[in-house]
Amino acid sequence: MKITLLGSLGHINGYVIPELVKQGHQVTVVSHSDKRKKEIEDLGAKAAIGSMQDVEFLTSAFNDADEIYLMISGANQDEDMIDSARQQSKIFKTAIINSGVKHVVDLSSVGADQGPEVGGLYIYHIIEDVLKELDDVTYTFIRPTGFYNNFLSKITDIKANHAIFENRPATSTSIFVDPKDIADSVLKALLNPAIENSVTYVASDIVTGNELVKYVSEKLNMPDLKWIEISDNEMQTRLEKVMPKSYAIAFTKMYSAEGTSKFYADFYNNEPKLGNVKMSDFMDIFANAYQNIKD
């Protein structure tokens, strides 16, 4: 098959590209960076260098493809998150129609079934809704949970305060996923093109906040590590130190929503099988990052 992938040489494509090439498929990889061209070609794929905001370029990259893999990346914090998602979804739709692609695998997210109350994750709902408008096109929405690597942002607080600050209770659930497990689901969807539209949730491990504290405290030999529940206002104030206010508001909503029963309801209703990379596996990566990040 001829398959076009967005996502350049990111964590997921690092697994997907070699496997597709190995199986004899003609793979085109879209990247905005000309510096990636040789690396992509060294993997046996064709590089399409340009911007996914350019509908004519994207149409060209999709032309003659049996199926495509969509994802959004490289958020520009100078732009409004929601407006950018609306614009990108329209570009995706136009490029798909103009190129005649019939099978789409879209990297979405947990929370895409919900509305603005999930904050930053609402962008995935917007994109899914626009893709659903396509006629004579089958889609598979891949909805991963939170990436393990996102937890690395907690290292500074853990080092300085021996604490994990969250605007939700320690009894609430966190569901994590590893790129390798996402890649397995993406490959399955690409290699077995959908006959009917479908949604696939992907997760690697499920832990409560209390269990997460235990994992980290044991790995770092930090018995006094604690989970500190803070208000939404406190969370937003903390986030505004490292990102624009609009993004801080969006992420505060997202973190708060994760602590509600509604957030993961559709995930559990779909009864996804957990992947192979567990929290105990990620702890080795976490510990290494902890040791290498300066105070």
C-alpha positions, -999 to +999 in steps of 0.1 A: +000+000+000+009+037-004+007+053+030+014+089+040+022+097+076+022+130+094+043+133+125+078+134+110+103+113+130+085+117+163+082+090+191+054+071+175+066+072+139+100+060+151+083+026+155+057+029+127+079+039+098+105+010+100+078-016+104+057-003+074+089-002+052+099-037+064+065-050+053+071-036+018+047-006+019+055+027+001+057+052+029+057+090+026+065+110+057+055+146+061+079+169+079+082+206+082+120+204+086+143+198+056+169+186+081+148+155+086+148+146+049+180+124+049+169+107+082+135+098+067+151+085+035+176+065+054+147+046+069+135+037+034+106+062+032+100+092+010+102+127+026+076+153+019+089+186+033+064+213+039+038+227+063+006+208+072-010+243+073-005+245+036-035+228+020-019+225-015+012+209-001-008+185+021-031+176-009+001+168-029+014+146-001-019+127+002-023+122-036-023+085-047-022+073-010-043+043-001-045+057+034-031+085+056-022+089+092-030+123+107-018+140+139-013+175+151+020+186+165+042+216+172+016+239+189+024+276+185+016+292+218+013+326+202-019+313+185-053+305+200-054+267+206-091+263+197-089+285+166-058+267+154-076+233+157-106+246+137-083+258+110-062+226+109-093+204+108-106+223+077-072+220+060-072+182+067-107+179+053-100+199+022-067+180+015-085+146+020-113+156-004-090+170-030-066+140-029-094+114-030-080+095+001-105+069+013-090+056+046-079+078+075-062+069+107-063+100+131-043+103+163-068+118+186-070+117+224-089+105+254-115+132+262-123+138+225-158+125+231-164+155+254-167+193+251-149+224+262-149+212+298-118+190+291-098+221+283-069+216+259-082+182+248-112+198+232-091+204+201-093+167+194-131+168+196-131+196+170-109+177+146-129+145+150-161+163+143-148+178+110-134+144+098-168+128+105-183+152+079-163+134+051-184+113+027-172+080+014-142+080+037-136+055+066-117+066+096-102+051+127-098+075+157-069+064+179-075+079+214-044+075+236-044+085+273-018+107+288+018+101+277+042+088+303+067+115+293+043+143+303+050+133+339+086+144+335+073+180+340+068+171+376+105+166+383+113+202+393+086+202+420+096+167+432+132+178+435+124+211+452+094+202+474+092+164+475+057+169+462+034+163+432+010+192+429-023+185+412-058+201+411-075+167+417-074+142+446-048+116+452-075+090+450-083+099+414-071+078+385-042+085+361-041+064+329-007+065+311+004+053+277+038+047+260+045+057+224+054+020+216+019+009+226+003+037+205+025+027+176+012-008+178-024+004+176-016+028+147+001-001+128-028-023+134-052+003+120-030+011+090-023-025+081-060-035+084-079-006+068-113+000+085-144-011+067-165+008+092-157+039+112-143+031+146-126+044+178-097+027+195-085+037+229-049+031+238-034+029+273-005+012+290-012+013+328-037+026+353-027+041+386-042+063+413-024+094+425-015+075+457+000+046+437+020+070+416+035+086+447+045+051+458+062+043+425+082+075+425+091+075+462+104+040+460+123+046+428+140+078+441+142+066+477+122+096+488+098+083+515+085+118+523+072+124+488+035+135+489+006+144+466-007+179+473-041+188+460-043+224+450-071+246+437-077+253+400-066+289+406-034+278+422-027+254+393-034+281+367-010+305+385+017+278+385+012+271+348+012+308+339+049+309+349+058+286+320+031+292+293+007+319+281-025+325+301-048+310+275-028+277+276-026+277+314-064+280+316-069+251+290-045+228+308-059+236+342-093+226+329-079+194+315-061+184+347-093+191+367-115+171+343-092+141+347-103+139+383-140+134+374-158+102+367-170+114+333-135+119+319-126+082+315-162+069+312-160+062+274-126+048+278-139+022+303-170+016+282-148+005+253-129-019+275-095-014+259-067-040+265-038-024+282-004-023+264+029-038+274+048-008+288+040-005+325+046+023+351+074+002+366+091+002+331+087+040+328+102+046+362+137+037+349+133+066+323+119+089+350+148+082+374+174+088+346+157+121+337+155+131+374+192+125+378+201+145+347+179+176+353+197+203+372+182+217+404 
